[in-house]
């Protein structure tokens, strides 16, 4: 079974890889998935995980904007 830490680690690597590849759409999809995980954590009253997923979703959004600015 996956742990929150494993999901966070995967997400951090995926954000970096998609940014380096210029994959704006991949970052958008990852941001949406992280938003769903954030909502699930909120529903479970897991505020620490909710914050982690919110921060990752924000990172993905920021990287999307950076790519958009390069075009």
N, C-alpha and C positions, 0 to 999 in steps of 0.2 A: 504494500500500500504506500502511496506517495505521502510525503510529509509536506507541511507548509514550507519548511526550509528548502526542500528539493524543488518545489514549484517556484519559489523565489529565486533560487540559484539558476534554474533553467530560464526563467523570465529575464534575469539580468543578462545572461549570455545571449538570449534571443534578441533582446533590444540592441545589444552591441553589434551582433552579426547582421541584423536587418539594417541598422544604420550604416554600417560599412558597405553593405551591398546596395545602398540607396533604395531599399525596398519600403517605400512610404506606405503602400497598401498593406504590407505585412505588419508594419508597426501599428497601423490603424486597427487591424484585426486583433492583434495582441492587446492593444489598449482596451478594446471591447471585452475581450475574454477576462482581462484583469478586473474590469468593472463588474462583471458577473461574479467573480470570486470575492470581490470587495462586498457586494451585496449579500453573498452567502455568509461571509464572516460577520457582517452586521446582524443578520437574522439569527446567528448563533451567539450573539453578544460577545464575540471575540474581537474586542476593540484593537488589540495589538496587531492581529492579522489584518483587520480591516485597514488600519493605517499603513501597513506594509504594502498591501495591494494598491491602495490609493496612491502611494508614492511611486510605485512601479508604473501605474497607469499614467501618472503625470510625466514620468521620464519618457515613456513611449510617445506621449503627445508632444513633448518638447523636441524629441528627435525628429518627429514628423515635420515639425515646423522648420527645424534646421535644414532638412532635406529640401523642403519647399522653398526656402530662401536661396538655395544654391541654384535652383533651376532658372 
